[in-house]
Amino acid sequence: MSSGGFDGAGGLHAANGRRVIVWRHGRTPWNAAGRFQGQTDIDLDEVGEAQAESSARLLAALDPDLIVASDLTRARKTGEALGRVTGLPVTLDERLRETNAGRWQGLTFAEINEQFPEESAAWSTGDVDVAPGGGESRLDVAARVCAAIEEHLEALPDDGLLVLATHGGAARVAIASLLGLPHGSWSVLSGLANCNWSMVEEMGADKAARGLRWRLAEHNAGSLPEPVVVEEG
């Protein structure tokens, strides 16, 4: 189904390889309150539902081939908004869930800093692989999300587009891992705003032979550029 996308200058380009859009869910009441959700199953609020509907209409223009969502309600409903616009089914995959943050889940970030100061400081810097609240580390999360991506890629055509409806933390570590960034440098990527997305695209065989399989085409995007009209002569 996929036929193309947008280049960095805002113009249309032909798709030469498979692409993956990593899409964060819409806003929830806990997002608005600054609470660490982790794998707690919190629904979208009214703002989040509107965000999902709006961004779904934009992403539908890219003609996705496959939609896969975390089974947590906020991500599932976000993916289903795109499914309604495109007519595609939504496959649920629990490997796309957010980080299990153990004792941190449900706490505000201020409460986390107060109750777990050393652990929170180590988590914030990203220099060491901390398991927040006794849950999962970033490397753990990246491994399961990337395993899911590799599996679902097998169902795509050579120029296909996979859309993943997932979570902010899971999205960031998966993107960093796909790009081959060293773990200590993962913090160079900003997090995704609610219902924003990033796109990675496969590179050619010459790049893959050097261990460079994916490149970042868009990051933390919330809109699509207008196509450039080229006038010749």
C-alpha positions in Angstrom: 0.0 0.0 0.0 2.8 2.5 0.9 4.0 4.6 -2.0 6.0 7.4 -0.4 6.6 9.9 2.3 8.1 13.4 2.9 11.8 14.3 2.6 13.6 16.6 5.0 12.9 19.6 2.8 9.2 19.1 2.9 9.0 17.4 -0.5 7.6 14.0 -1.5 10.0 11.2 -2.0 9.6 7.6 -3.1 9.8 4.9 -0.5 12.9 2.8 -1.2 12.7 0.5 1.9 10.6 -0.4 4.8 9.7 2.3 7.3 8.5 2.2 10.9 6.5 5.0 12.6 6.8 4.9 16.4 3.8 6.8 17.7 3.1 7.8 21.3 -0.4 7.5 22.7 -2.7 10.5 23.4 -2.9 12.2 26.8 -4.2 10.6 29.9 -5.2 12.0 33.3 -1.9 10.7 34.7 0.1 12.5 32.0 -1.7 15.7 32.9 -0.9 15.2 36.6 2.7 14.3 36.0 2.4 10.7 37.3 4.6 7.9 36.2 2.2 5.5 34.5 4.5 2.6 33.5 2.3 -0.4 32.9 -0.7 0.8 34.9 -3.6 0.7 32.5 -4.8 4.3 32.4 -7.3 5.4 29.7 -7.1 8.5 27.5 -8.8 11.6 28.7 -10.9 13.8 26.4 -7.8 15.7 25.2 -6.0 12.4 24.4 -9.0 11.1 22.4 -9.0 14.3 20.3 -5.2 14.0 19.8 -5.5 10.5 18.6 -8.3 11.3 16.1 -6.3 14.3 14.8 -3.0 12.6 14.4 -4.7 9.5 12.9 -6.0 11.5 10.1 -2.5 12.8 9.4 -0.8 9.4 9.6 -3.4 7.9 7.3 -2.1 10.1 4.5 1.1 8.0 4.6 -0.9 4.9 3.6 0.3 2.4 6.3 0.4 -1.3 5.7 0.2 -2.5 9.2 -0.9 -1.1 12.6 0.4 -2.7 15.8 -0.4 -1.3 19.3 0.5 -2.0 22.9 -2.4 -3.8 24.6 -2.6 -1.1 27.3 -5.8 0.9 26.8 -4.2 4.3 26.1 -2.1 2.9 23.2 -4.7 0.5 22.0 -7.3 3.3 21.6 -4.7 5.5 19.9 -4.0 2.7 17.4 -7.7 2.1 16.9 -8.2 5.7 15.8 -5.9 5.1 12.9 -7.5 1.8 12.2 -10.9 3.5 11.8 -9.5 6.0 9.3 -7.6 3.5 7.2 -9.8 0.5 7.5 -6.9 -1.6 8.8 -7.1 -4.0 11.7 -5.0 -3.3 14.8 -2.8 -6.0 16.1 -2.1 -5.9 19.8 1.3 -6.8 21.2 2.1 -6.6 24.9 5.8 -6.2 24.0 5.0 -2.6 23.1 4.0 -1.8 26.6 5.6 1.0 28.6 8.4 0.3 31.1 7.4 -1.6 34.2 8.4 0.9 36.8 7.6 -1.1 39.9 7.3 1.0 43.0 7.4 4.2 41.0 4.2 3.6 39.2 1.4 6.0 40.2 3.8 8.5 41.9 4.4 12.0 40.6 7.9 12.8 39.4 8.4 15.0 42.5 7.4 12.1 44.8 9.9 9.8 43.0 12.7 12.4 43.4 11.8 12.7 47.1 11.4 9.0 47.9 14.1 7.5 45.6 16.7 10.3 45.1 19.7 8.2 44.2 17.8 5.9 41.9 16.0 8.8 40.3 19.2 10.7 39.7 20.8 7.6 38.1 17.7 7.1 35.9 17.7 10.7 34.8 21.3 10.8 33.6 21.0 7.5 31.7 24.7 6.7 32.3 23.9 3.4 33.9 21.1 1.0 33.2 18.8 1.4 36.2 15.6 -0.6 36.7 13.2 2.1 38.1 11.3 1.0 41.2 12.6 -2.5 40.8 11.0 -3.0 37.4 12.6 -3.0 33.9 15.7 -1.3 32.7 15.9 0.7 29.5 17.9 -2.1 27.9 15.2 -4.6 28.9 12.5 -2.5 27.3 14.4 -1.8 24.1 15.1 -5.5 23.6 11.4 -6.5 23.8 10.1 -3.6 21.7 12.8 -4.2 19.0 12.0 -7.9 19.0 8.4 -7.0 18.3 9.4 -4.6 15.5 11.6 -7.3 13.8 8.7 -9.8 13.9 6.1 -7.5 12.5 8.5 -6.2 9.8 8.3 -9.7 8.2 4.7 -9.0 7.2 5.6 -5.8 5.3 6.3 -5.5 1.5 9.7 -4.1 0.6 8.5 -0.5 0.7 5.9 -1.0 3.4 5.1 1.2 6.4 4.6 -0.2 9.9 2.9 2.0 12.5 3.4 1.2 16.2 1.1 2.8 18.8 3.2 2.7 22.0 4.4 4.7 24.9 6.9 7.5 25.4 9.7 5.7 27.2 9.3 2.5 25.1 9.4 4.6 22.0 12.5 6.5 22.8 14.6 3.5 23.8 13.5 1.5 20.8 14.4 4.3 18.4 17.8 4.7 20.0 18.4 1.0 19.9 17.4 0.7 16.2 19.8 3.6 15.3 22.6 1.8 17.1 23.3 4.6 19.6 25.4 3.6 22.5 23.4 3.2 25.7 25.1 6.1 27.4 24.0 8.4 24.6 20.3 7.5 24.4 19.4 10.7 26.2 20.4 12.7 23.2 16.9 11.8 21.8 14.1 13.9 23.2 11.0 12.2 24.4 7.8 12.2 22.2 5.0 14.5 23.1 1.5 12.9 23.4 0.4 11.6 20.0 3.6 12.7 18.2 5.7 10.2 16.3 9.1 9.4 14.9 9.9 7.6 11.7 12.9 5.4 10.9 13.6 4.0 7.5 15.8 1.2 6.2 18.9 2.1 4.3 20.5 0.4 1.3 22.5 -2.7 1.3 25.8 -0.7 1.2 24.9 1.0 4.5 23.6 -2.2 6.1 27.0 -3.9 5.3 28.6 -1.4 7.6 26.1 -2.0 10.3 24.0 1.0 9.5 20.5 -0.5 8.9 18.2 2.4 10.0 18.2 6.1 9.8 16.0 8.7 11.5 13.7 10.4 9.0 11.5 12.3 11.5 11.5 12.8 15.2 8.8 14.1 17.6 6.7 15.1 14.6 3.1 16.2 15.1 2.2 17.4 11.6 3.1 16.6 8.0 4.7 19.2 5.7 3.0 20.5 2.6 4.3 18.9 -0.6 6.7 21.1 -2.5 5.4 22.1 -6.0 8.3 21.9 -8.4 8.0 24.2 -11.4 10.4 23.4 -14.3 11.5 25.8 -17.0 
